[in-house]
Amino acid sequence: MFRWSSFSWAAPVAVVASLATGCGDPAKASEKAANDRLAGVVNLVKEDVAQVRNGLPDGSAKLGKLLGADAGSDLAGLQRSIASARSGVKDLQFAKSTFFTFVDTTGVALRSEADPDLLAMKSIFAPLPGLKKSVEAGSGVVETFGDLKDVHIRAGNDHTWAAAHPVKDDKGEVRGAFVTGWTLRGLAYHLEEMTKREVVEAAKKEGRKNIPVIYVFVLKGKKAYGAGQTPEVNTQAVEGLDLLSKAANGNFSTTLDITGRPFGVAAARTPDYAEDTGVAVLASEI
């Protein structure tokens, strides 16, 4: 499902600040390693979000044609319809979403594609009130952030991005909404895995045996969200830098020490995703 591709767009000029001095030291090498991977991560986020935004309208139209008169009376059939609608749209087929759900007009999730269905018969609009507009007849794709804790990787330290689009029958009546999205820790895991793959491939081409340690974070406001196995001390160190503020006028990078080990970190805003979001790459060359 995961793919790596790039966009032909100009990255902002990096603003480089350092907490350590010296040339050729491990900290500066780590900072370079983080900077080398930053543009690829930004591009991947741009692609991931575009897949959902472009694919959801077509997926919703397909789902509307597959719904029975009473979608909630045949939940197994509804699950098959959700899977068929998603797989019938290339963008959704490759989307990095961690859930695809159909909700009725009150916002109750009748069925999700995956099993176990952690959202079944629960209100989606309660934790994500921004999605209420998605059941309005004239609505397009609606997006919001919130705490959909049933899908969070770690309780209390995750956040959800969700997008929804109205699902209509052949008469144009809104039957509900097609909802999809991911947790920010889930997105960070995907970005980190793809980045590690790129690092390994680059090392092979260059004939290098040493591969830097890599962590990727999704930034939202002053919070940083890493993959599920990211050490908490790393997350705290990244959050303490307030990277979105420092990257306000362009990409930002610096060096730092975490439990006696030198790291470099590079961060960029992702305005194509949302205004107060960004990504950070944390790397160590030792």
N, C-alpha and C positions, 0 to 999 in steps of 0.2 A: 504493500500500500504506500509506503513512504517513497517519495521521489525527491531528488535534489535538482533544482534548476535555478537559473539566475535571470535577472531582469536587466535590461540595458538601461540603467538610469544612473545618474551621477550622484555618488554619495557625498554628504557634506564634508567639508574640509575638517580634519580632525584637530581638536584642541587638546594638546598633550600636556599633562602636568605630572610631575613625579615626586614621590615622597622619598625617593632615594637617589643618590647621585652615583656617577661612575659610568664607565663604558665597558661593554662586554660582560657585565656581571649577570648572574642568574635572574635577578629581578627584572633587569631591562630586557633580557632575552624572553622572559615570560610575558612582559608587556607587549613585545613585538608579536609573540605567538597569539595573544588575545586579539590584537589589532588585525592580524592576518585573517582571522576567522569572522570578524564582526560583520563585514558587508554581506557575507554569505548567509548569516543568520537573519539579518534584516530582510534580505530578499526572500528568504523562505517564509517568513511571517507574512510578507506581502502576498505571496502566492497562496498560502494556506487560507487567509481571509478571503481572497478573491474567489477561491473555489466555492466557498460557502455562499457568498453573496451572489455569484453568478448562477450557481446550481439550484439554489433553494426555490426560486419561482417555478422552474420547470418541474422540479420534484414535487412541489405542491400541486401543480396541475395534473401530474400523473396520478398522484395519490387520490385526488378528488374523483377521478374517473373509476378508481378501484373500490371506493367505499360503498358498502351496502347501505340499505335504507336506514338501518340502525347499527352504526359502527360498533357500538359497545356490546352488542349481543353476540358477536362472534370475535372474541379477542384473538384467537389463533389465526383467523382469517385476516384480521387487522394487522397482526404482526407480519404476515406474509405480504400484505399490500405495502406496508412500510418498506420492507426489504426490496420489493420489486420496484417501487418508486425511486428509491435511492440508487439501486444498481442500474436503473435505466437512464441515469444522468451521469455523464462522465465525470463532471466536476465533483458530484457527491460521492461517486464511486471511489474517488481518490482523496476525498476530504479527510482531514485528520481529526474529525469530530469523535468524541467518545460516547455520544448518545444521539439517537434519532427517535423522536417521540411524536405521537399525535395527541393533541389535547382538544377537548371539546370547547365550546364557546365560553364556558365558565373558567377555563384554564386547568381543568383536571386532566391529568395524563391517563388516557385510556389504555395505551399500550406503547411499548418501546420495541425497537428491533432486537435488542440484545436480551439474553437471559443470563443471570436472573434479572428481572425487570425491577430495578431499584426505585423507579418513579411511578409504578403502577398505582392508579387511583389516588395520587397525591396532587395537590395544587401546585402548578408551576408558577402561576401568577402571584401567589403569596410571597415567595422569596424573590421573584423576579417581576415586580409590578410593571416594569418598563415594557414587558411583552404584551400587555393588555391590548395595545393598539393593533396587534397582529390579527385580531378577530374582527376588525372593522373592514367592511367591504372594499373600501378604497385604499387599503393599506398595501404597501410593498414589503420589502424585507425590513424587519424591526430588530434592532440589536440592543443589548443591555449587559451590564455586569451585575453580579450579585452573589449571594451565598446559597447555591443549590447544594446543600450539604450531603444529600444522598449520593451524589456522584463525586464528592471530594476525595482526593487521595489521602489526605491527613486532616482529621477534624480540627477545626480552629486555625489551620494554617494553609488554606487554599482559597481560591476565588474562582468564580465561574463566568465565562463569557458565553452568551447564548444569542441565537438569531432565530427568528420565526417569520413565517409567511402564511397568509390566510389560505385555507383549503376550501374550494368552492365546488358545488355539484354542477351538473350540466345546465342548471337553470340560473347559475350565478349566485346561489344562496351560500353564505358562509357556513360551513359545517364545523369548523374548528381551525386549528393551525398546525403546521408542520414545524417542529422545534428541533434544533440541533445546536451543538456547541461543544465546548471542552472546558476542562478546568485549567487554570494557568500552570499548575504543576504538571498536568498531563502534557500541555503544549511544550513546557520546558524540557520534559523528557524526550519528546520527539525531536526538538531542535538540538538537544545535546547529543542524541544518538547519531543524527545525521552529520553533525559537526565532527564527532569522533571518527566517523567513517571517512570523512574528507581528510582529517589529519593523518590517519593511517595510510591512506592512498598517497598523500603527498610525501610522507616519509619514505614509502617504498620507491617512488619515482626518484627521490633525491638520494637514495641509498643511505638514509639515516636510520640508526638502530634505536636511538632515544626518541620517545614520543611524549610530548607534554601531557600532563594531567589537565583535563578540560572539564569545566562545569559551565552550563548555560542557565541564565536566569531570565524570566519574564518580569519586567518591572511594571508596576501599577501604582501610580502615586509614589509614596515613600516606601512601599512594600516591594520585596523581592521574592519571587517564587521559583524554587529550583525543583529538579526532579526528586522523586520520592526518596532516593538514597543519598541525597546531598547532605553533608554534615551541617548541623545547625549552626556551628561556629562560622562556617563559610557564609551562610545566609545572613547572619548577623553582621559580619564584616562588610558584605556588599550593601546591606541596608544602611549601615552607618555612614556610607559615602554620599548618600543622597544623590545618586547618579543622574536621575532625570533633571534635576536642577542644574547640575554641572554640564549636562549635554544640551542645555537649552539653545545654545548658539552653534551647535555642531558636535560631532562625535568627541567623546572624552576618554582619555586613558590615563592610568597611573600605575604605580607599584604599591604593594602593601605586603605586610608580614602577617601570616596567620599561623599561630602556634609554632613559631620559629621557622616556618618555611616561606621562602619568597614567592610571591605571586604577582602577576600582572592582570589588570582588569581593563576592559574596554567596553564602552557603553554608547548606545545610540537611541534616539527617540524613534518611534514607529507611528508617525502621524496617519499613515494609511490605515492603521488598525484602529486607534482611538487617540484622542488628544493627549491624555496623560499616561501613555504606555511607552514602553521601550524594551530593549533587551540588553543583556550584559554577558560578556564572555570572561570567565575567570580561568587563567591558565598558569601552570607552573612547569618550568623546563627542567627541574631537577628530577 
